[in-house]
Amino acid sequence: MSKVVVTADADGNVIGVSKNSPEYGYVRVEQTVNQINDRGWLRVTKRSALIKGLVKDLIEAGLTAGKEIPGKIVVVESFQPFNTENPDRDLKIAGDTGIICRVDDEPIYRQTFYTSNPEAVDVLIMHTNTEEIREVQASLKAVESLSTRKTTVMEL
């Protein structure tokens, strides 16, 4: 697990300001972690999270792009939306399929959080619609394969 690192946007800004309330803002942080799934497969993945607060407090914290800060980024999954005004925002989606991960008919919501607590752990919910996801992945692969063949034939 790597250190948590403060990032900047394309313009070099470390602090983002809320469009609705300019006194509030956020700082984006990233961390690379080794993630092992329930079948024992290791995957190196990059996580990001937002540290939210009053803009004046974020400025006072002195966070700069590239600065390493203690702590970690954890994933929290839930059956309850994190944002009641826009619940679809945090739906757990299976890769590029567009399929919402569910347990039976109940959607799973997923969000990442920065924490300074070294004992914090991910809270994950295993979805039960694996077969649906596999079917869509197979269909997407078939379409991609046909598209690649069509392009190759047209080039000849």
C-alpha positions in Angstrom: 0.0 0.0 0.0 1.4 3.4 -1.0 1.1 6.6 0.9 -1.9 8.9 0.4 -0.9 11.7 -2.0 -2.6 15.1 -2.5 -3.4 15.8 -6.2 -4.1 18.9 -8.3 -6.6 19.4 -11.1 -5.5 20.1 -14.7 -5.0 23.8 -13.9 -2.8 23.0 -10.9 -5.5 23.8 -8.3 -5.3 21.7 -5.1 -8.5 23.1 -3.6 -11.8 22.7 -5.5 -14.6 25.1 -4.5 -18.2 24.0 -4.3 -20.4 25.5 -7.1 -23.4 25.7 -4.7 -21.6 27.1 -1.6 -18.3 28.9 -2.3 -17.3 28.7 1.4 -17.0 24.9 1.1 -14.5 23.0 -0.9 -12.5 19.8 -1.2 -9.0 18.4 -1.8 -8.6 15.2 -3.9 -6.2 12.5 -2.6 -5.0 9.2 -4.2 -3.5 6.0 -3.1 -2.4 2.8 -4.8 -3.4 -0.4 -3.0 -3.1 -4.1 -3.4 -6.6 -5.4 -3.4 -7.3 -9.2 -3.0 -10.8 -10.4 -4.0 -12.7 -13.2 -2.3 -11.2 -15.7 -4.7 -7.6 -14.8 -3.8 -6.7 -12.7 -6.9 -4.5 -9.7 -6.3 -5.1 -6.5 -8.3 -3.2 -3.3 -7.9 -5.6 -0.4 -8.0 -5.6 3.3 -7.6 -8.2 4.8 -5.3 -9.2 8.4 -4.9 -11.2 10.3 -2.3 -12.2 13.8 -1.4 -11.3 15.6 1.8 -14.2 18.1 2.3 -14.3 21.2 4.5 -14.5 24.9 4.7 -12.2 26.5 2.0 -10.5 28.6 4.7 -9.7 25.4 6.7 -8.4 23.6 3.6 -6.1 26.5 2.9 -4.9 26.6 6.4 -4.1 22.8 6.3 -1.3 23.7 3.8 -2.0 20.7 1.5 0.0 21.0 -1.7 0.1 18.8 -4.8 2.3 15.7 -4.3 2.3 16.0 -0.5 2.1 12.7 1.3 -0.3 12.6 4.2 -0.8 9.9 6.9 -3.8 7.7 6.6 -5.5 5.6 4.0 -8.4 5.5 1.5 -11.1 2.9 2.3 -14.0 1.7 0.2 -17.4 1.6 1.9 -20.4 -0.2 0.3 -23.9 0.1 1.5 -27.5 -0.7 0.6 -28.3 2.9 1.6 -27.4 5.8 -0.8 -24.7 8.1 0.5 -26.4 11.1 -1.2 -30.2 11.1 -0.9 -30.6 14.0 -3.3 -28.7 12.1 -6.1 -28.7 8.4 -5.1 -27.6 7.2 -8.5 -24.3 9.0 -8.2 -22.8 6.3 -6.0 -24.2 3.1 -7.5 -21.7 0.3 -7.7 -21.3 -0.5 -11.5 -19.7 -3.7 -12.8 -16.7 -2.4 -14.8 -17.6 -1.1 -18.3 -20.9 -3.1 -18.5 -23.2 -0.4 -17.1 -24.8 -3.1 -14.9 -25.6 -2.1 -11.3 -24.2 -4.6 -8.8 -27.1 -5.9 -6.6 -28.0 -8.4 -3.9 -31.2 -9.8 -5.2 -33.0 -6.7 -6.4 -31.3 -4.3 -4.0 -28.7 -2.0 -5.5 -25.3 -1.6 -3.9 -23.9 1.9 -3.3 -20.1 2.5 -3.2 -18.0 5.4 -2.1 -14.4 6.0 -1.1 -13.3 7.9 2.0 -10.0 9.2 3.3 -9.4 8.4 7.0 -6.5 9.0 9.3 -7.4 5.9 11.3 -4.8 3.2 10.4 -7.2 0.5 11.7 -10.0 1.4 9.2 -11.0 -1.4 6.8 -13.0 -1.7 3.6 -16.7 -2.5 4.0 -17.6 -4.5 1.0 -20.9 -6.2 -0.1 -20.6 -9.2 -2.5 -23.2 -8.8 -5.3 -25.4 -11.7 -6.4 -26.0 -10.8 -10.0 -22.8 -12.3 -11.3 -24.4 -14.3 -14.1 -26.1 -11.2 -15.5 -22.7 -9.3 -15.5 -20.9 -12.2 -17.2 -23.6 -12.4 -19.9 -23.2 -8.6 -20.7 -19.4 -8.9 -20.6 -19.6 -11.8 -23.1 -21.9 -9.8 -25.4 -19.6 -6.8 -25.2 -16.6 -8.9 -26.2 -18.6 -10.4 -29.1 -19.6 -6.9 -30.4 -16.0 -5.7 -30.0 -14.7 -8.8 -31.9 -17.2 -8.2 -34.8 -16.3 -4.6 -34.9 -12.5 -5.4 -35.1 -13.2 -8.0 -37.9 -15.3 -5.5 -39.8 -12.6 -2.8 -39.6 -10.0 -5.3 -40.8 -12.1 -6.5 -43.7 -12.8 -2.9 -44.7 -9.0 -2.1 -44.7 -8.3 -4.9 -47.1 
